[in-house]
């Protein structure tokens, strides 16, 4: 803790106070209390005055600070443990309001609804789509059929390309409803009709 305080150019008390001010009490209460220092964990203090001046004493590490009302020593230890966890990157502080939580929940619900709707649309498109011809596009009438024209239609090249683009937006493998086989058949139909 002393190394962290030194690196931050603050005192351990300042770090503990910052955590106590920023972290809600319920989160602080859920943090594991690291407990009292072990019997072997002692700091060396050289006395500065009096008859024993210069004498080195070993004592339990201490931190002197005024605790905010309602906090106890365990809260102080938890705060210091959180400060160390944040410094190591094991924990982070994020300010999330209740409005943020509600908005995120609404986005999740919308995403779930869209997923269900996409599954329904995928099924409908599969039902309504032209079947994949097992031998590919062999004739002009099959090419017209694959692009959704009647077999006797005589569309111009611009109309054929526009229809191909519209259907390619649906069947391209990178689209939400992509189908590699149908896209290949569309490409064959376009090639057959624009030769």
matplotlib code that plots the C-alpha trace (Angstrom):
import matplotlib.pyplot as plt

x = [0.0, 2.9, 4.4, 1.1, 0.6, 4.2, 3.7, 0.4, 2.1, -0.6, -0.8, -2.5, -5.2, -5.9, -6.3, -8.6, -10.7, -11.0, -12.3, -14.7, -16.1, -16.4, -17.5, -21.1, -21.4, -23.1, -20.2, -17.7, -19.5, -19.2, -15.4, -13.5, -11.9, -8.2, -8.1, -5.5, -1.8, -0.2, 1.9, 5.1, 4.0, 5.7, 7.1, 10.3, 10.0, 13.0, 12.1, 12.7, 12.8, 13.1, 15.5, 15.0, 15.8, 17.2, 15.8, 14.1, 10.8, 8.8, 5.0, 1.9, 1.6, -0.9, -2.7, -4.0, -7.0, -10.4, -13.0, -16.2, -19.2, -20.7, -17.4, -15.3, -11.8, -12.9, -14.3, -10.9, -9.1, -11.7, -11.1, -7.3, -7.8, -10.0, -7.4, -4.8, -7.1, -7.8, -4.1, -3.3, -6.1, -8.1, -11.0, -12.2, -14.5, -17.4, -20.1, -23.4, -26.6, -30.0, -31.0, -28.0, -29.0, -32.6, -31.4, -29.1, -31.9, -34.1, -31.4, -31.1, -34.8, -34.9, -32.0, -33.8, -37.0, -35.0, -33.3, -36.7, -38.0, -35.0, -35.5, -39.1, -38.1, -35.4, -38.1, -40.5, -37.8, -36.8, -40.5, -41.0, -37.6, -37.2, -35.9, -32.3, -32.3, -30.3, -28.5, -28.0, -29.3, -29.4, -32.0, -33.2, -36.6, -34.8, -32.7, -35.8, -37.5, -34.5, -34.7, -38.4, -39.6, -42.3, -40.8, -42.0, -40.8, -38.4, -36.8, -34.1, -30.6, -31.2, -34.3, -32.4, -29.5, -31.8, -33.7, -30.3, -29.1, -32.3, -32.1, -28.4, -29.0, -31.1, -29.1, -25.5, -23.7, -22.7, -26.3, -28.5, -30.4, -27.5, -27.6, -24.5, -26.4, -29.1, -26.6, -24.6, -27.8, -28.5, -25.1, -25.6, -29.0, -27.4, -24.7, -27.2, -29.4, -26.6, -24.6]
y = [0.0, 2.4, 1.7, 2.5, 5.7, 6.8, 6.1, 8.1, 10.9, 10.6, 9.1, 5.7, 7.7, 9.7, 6.6, 5.0, 8.2, 8.4, 4.8, 5.4, 8.5, 6.8, 3.3, 2.7, 1.1, -2.1, -2.7, -2.0, -4.4, -7.2, -6.7, -9.3, -7.9, -8.8, -8.9, -7.7, -7.8, -11.2, -11.4, -11.4, -8.3, -5.5, -2.2, -0.7, 2.7, 4.7, 6.8, 10.5, 12.0, 11.3, 9.1, 6.2, 8.4, 6.3, 3.1, 0.9, -0.6, -3.2, -2.5, -3.6, -1.4, 1.4, 4.0, 7.1, 8.8, 9.9, 7.5, 9.0, 8.5, 5.0, 3.3, 0.9, -0.5, -3.4, -0.8, 0.9, -2.4, -3.2, 0.3, -0.2, -3.7, -2.2, 0.6, -2.1, -4.2, -1.2, -0.3, -3.9, -3.8, -6.5, -4.1, -0.9, 1.9, 2.6, 5.2, 3.6, 5.3, 3.6, 5.2, 3.6, 0.2, 0.7, 1.8, -1.2, -3.6, -2.0, -2.5, -6.2, -6.7, -5.0, -7.2, -10.3, -9.3, -8.5, -11.9, -13.6, -11.4, -12.2, -15.9, -15.5, -13.5, -16.0, -18.8, -16.7, -15.8, -19.5, -20.4, -17.8, -18.0, -19.6, -23.2, -23.9, -25.7, -28.9, -28.7, -24.9, -22.4, -24.1, -22.1, -18.5, -19.4, -20.9, -17.7, -15.5, -17.8, -17.5, -13.7, -13.7, -12.9, -14.8, -17.3, -15.4, -11.9, -9.9, -7.5, -5.1, -5.3, -2.4, -4.1, -7.5, -5.8, -3.9, -7.1, -9.0, -6.2, -6.3, -10.0, -10.0, -7.8, -10.6, -13.7, -12.4, -14.6, -11.6, -10.4, -11.5, -13.9, -14.9, -18.2, -19.2, -21.6, -19.1, -16.3, -18.6, -19.3, -15.6, -15.0, -17.8, -16.3, -12.8, -14.2, -16.2, -13.1, -10.6, -12.7]
z = [0.0, 0.8, -2.6, -4.3, -2.3, -3.1, -6.8, -6.7, -4.7, -2.0, 1.4, 2.1, 3.9, 0.8, -1.2, 1.4, 1.6, -2.2, -2.3, 0.6, -1.2, -4.6, -3.9, -2.8, 0.6, -0.7, -3.0, -0.3, 2.0, -0.7, -0.9, 1.1, 4.3, 4.1, 7.9, 10.4, 9.5, 10.3, 13.4, 11.3, 9.4, 11.3, 10.4, 11.9, 13.5, 14.8, 17.8, 17.1, 20.6, 24.2, 26.2, 23.7, 20.7, 17.9, 19.3, 16.6, 17.4, 15.5, 15.4, 13.6, 10.4, 11.1, 9.2, 11.0, 9.6, 10.6, 9.3, 7.8, 10.1, 9.9, 8.8, 10.8, 10.6, 8.4, 5.9, 5.9, 5.1, 2.4, 0.9, 0.8, -0.7, -3.5, -4.1, -4.6, -6.9, -9.0, -9.2, -10.4, -13.0, -11.2, -10.5, -12.1, -11.2, -13.6, -13.0, -14.0, -13.3, -12.9, -16.2, -17.8, -16.5, -17.7, -21.1, -21.4, -20.4, -23.1, -25.7, -24.7, -24.9, -28.3, -29.5, -28.3, -30.1, -33.3, -33.1, -32.9, -35.7, -37.9, -37.3, -38.4, -41.5, -42.4, -42.3, -44.5, -47.0, -47.2, -47.8, -50.4, -52.2, -55.5, -55.1, -55.9, -59.2, -58.8, -62.2, -62.0, -64.6, -68.0, -70.0, -70.4, -68.8, -65.8, -65.5, -65.6, -63.0, -60.7, -60.9, -60.3, -63.8, -65.7, -68.1, -71.2, -70.0, -72.0, -69.5, -70.6, -69.2, -66.7, -65.3, -65.0, -63.1, -60.8, -59.9, -59.4, -57.1, -55.0, -54.6, -54.0, -51.0, -49.5, -50.6, -50.4, -47.9, -45.8, -45.3, -42.4, -44.6, -46.8, -48.8, -50.8, -53.1, -54.0, -54.5, -56.9, -58.8, -59.1, -60.5, -63.0, -64.0, -64.4, -66.6, -68.7, -69.3, -70.0, -72.5]

ax = plt.figure().add_subplot(projection="3d")
ax.plot(x, y, z, "-o")
ax.set_aspect("equal")
plt.show()
